[in-house]
């Protein structure tokens, strides 16, 4: 997920060429206070004029407690990007209020309530505490994300490369997402020149369950893809497991072995997930 | 008359002579010889122990028979750090010499101070592979009555062999030289690496002056330029601005756009069918071109592929690949940074070559003929894959033919890398303003918005499609980009021709008309 400042027309224009799964046009932290109106206007005008190719388009609006949040929603919701990303989400009640406003705008424009989704950003200690409510109660919330910099600021600690201060939050957010069967996106890695650091952090994020990672520079995309794309060996193994599972299921056998290793339902589920990522079907 | 690319070429231009239209990249070579006769090199004799040392550049020039209408040549290995070209022309100007033909292997921004000499008749003709900055703007606006002639690096050698360019005086900057004129660019405080473009000048100029800021004991080794061609030697405090000649190591671009294009280009090369053990590779020094080398290096390591040689303008990145054992040899006609000079001096697999061996089409085989893969840039490319590297979209002369057409003609796979638009200006056109390299030599264009394969190479397209690469018809990409940028208003020109673009075989591939000043 590639962050692009909403007030930078050149970057927005090129947003779709880097192969990111998702483009995040940012009206919030990447935009200075005196540029908020200009950014909103620019994003509103460019979002449907530019071909972002295969990338989904999301817009991060300002929080409703700011003077800009409502105006952002009024401008962006009618355009129905893939998702609205909402910053500093702290409770299920807050999401309910936000969805009410969004749906009123959609009603005014005769738009359905089930097309555009919501990504809730967890960036405060309160948000971490209430994350399961946020993740599980609303059909339109199809992803939650962690905002590392804001969270450490809220916790009054310094963000460190080892991520120690936000490790608990990361794992709690992942668990809430998994329990709710939605995506969970890791925070950005701020040092664009530290490719090794990015690789290390992304490998860790994948290991603990994040389904993707946000980036602030297109140069970071390839490393994320490299880590999240299943290897040929993983795909081959998953293919074999799913194929054997289908054969065994047809014969009424639930648990079987491949190369003397037991294959049961959880392993099959994981193999199916790998094949979905690789866009491979087992005939 | 029309050439085979449909460009209108005059039959004759006063001051240049009869012109022959371009008829195809290899048409003239198929004969096996060159129609034009070659001229003999100058006939000289020196007495034993005669001193060649002069006290100043001015003294050396005075001894070199300066005269009106003379042709003076230079090499551009010092790139934007060169100071000798401006100094020499200023001395000639102060001597009252007029109607000089300037034959520099290329012209850079550092040469802008000679603009007054173009206006006052000191310099009336220019032969060069490239012209930029204020000089390029002035040429486009018609500062000279006689059109400039743009040639390729290989074509320049041919022009000197045939006497189209007859050099009266050449001034050769050297970072080390001895009292007899044996000279090199590979060591000394102003080291710039290969001196390959100057070799033909030394061989054919009636007067050869070597200028150095580092006089070494006889003999100066290596003998990149050898004493038997040198008339005079001048020692100066500095041959150029060291900070602009060759410093440090070349860094790979950080631009996400250039890196994206480079990654796609490397994918194209990998799946082209030419990424094989023993492949020969040339890549430029700037932007996306050099970044391709980074990705190719990774792919070579991953697939355990070892190449044969790298060629051309050499960067420290090429040297690293040689030292990594990824290539057997470097052939170096021009070096781009200090590390390259060290390698050229100390590594016997890093070989300095003259421009004739690099790219002259009329001999028994230049090394560009053996390239498998070359990556080149473009100022513009059209839907017929013709490439412009000499005039900008605003109409100024602002680039260089360099080795573009030489390498494109020789390579089995020529990859052009460029963004689909720069600023608000589309780079893919229905018709480029000026053709330097014909589309028949270009196999594939790589932009950030997709890859376009020349339909003349369907097998290549098939290979790339099979690899899952995003292939687009170049006409579709042109329309897609126009939708983003809009179509710029056409430039306005007069009928006056201000530049003639020579193809490497001496035929005329295009002309540049005078830009109307707004």
Interface residues (C-beta under 8 A of the other chain):
Chain A: X13 X14 X17 X18 X19 X50 X51 X217 X218 X219 X222
Chain B: X254 X256 X257 X259 X260 X263 X448 X449 X480 X484
